[in-house]
Amino acid sequence: MSVSGEKPGFVFTGRHMFGVLVLFFGTIITVNMVMAYYATATWSGLVVPNTYVASQQFNGKAAAIREMLATGIKGALEVKDENIHYTLTLPGNQPVFADKVTAHFKRPVGEHQDFIAELAPDGAGRYSAVHPVLPGFWIVEVIAVKDGKTIMHEANRIAVHGAPR
C-alpha cells in the first residue's frame, strides 16, 4: 500500500550509469589530450649521454654562465637560407672579437641531422658560415672562445622556415 502524495525515491538507472561513465572517461581522455599537446608543443629538453654526470655539472655550468652574463656580452643569431650569421657585442654595440666561434645545430628530438658549423670572422664582431639548414625547429648552441677561455656560450631554440632544398 502506498500513501497518496508520497514521492518515489531516487532510482539509479542505466542512463545515470552511462552518464557517469561518459564523464569519468571523458575527463581522462581530455586530460591525456591536453598533456599530449603540451608534450609536443613545448621545450623538449636536450639529450645527454649520462644524465647523472650532467646533473653533477649543472651548478658549475650555471655559475660560469652567470659570470659570463655579468660582462654584458650579447649574441645575435641569424639563419637565412644557407647563411648563418652571429654577432657578438658588448653594451653600446661595441664589437667583441673571438678566436673561434662554433654553432652546434641540434634537432630537439633525434641526432641524425645535427651538425657543427665553424663561423669565420667577417669583422666588427660578426661571424658567418655557409651550411644548408633544413626547415623546422633547431636548438642552436653557440660557443665563442678567446685566448682559450669561453667568452660566450648560449643555446637558443629557433624555427627555420622555408622549403627543403
Secondary structure, DSSP 8 states (H G I E B T S, - for coil): ---TT--------HHHHHHHHHHHHHHHHHHHHHHHHHHHHS------S-HHHHHHHHHHHHHHHHHHHHTT-EEEEEEETTEEEEEEEETTTEE---SEEEEEEE-SS-STT-EEEEEEEEETTEEEEE----SEEEEEEEEEEETTEEEEEEEEEEEE-S---
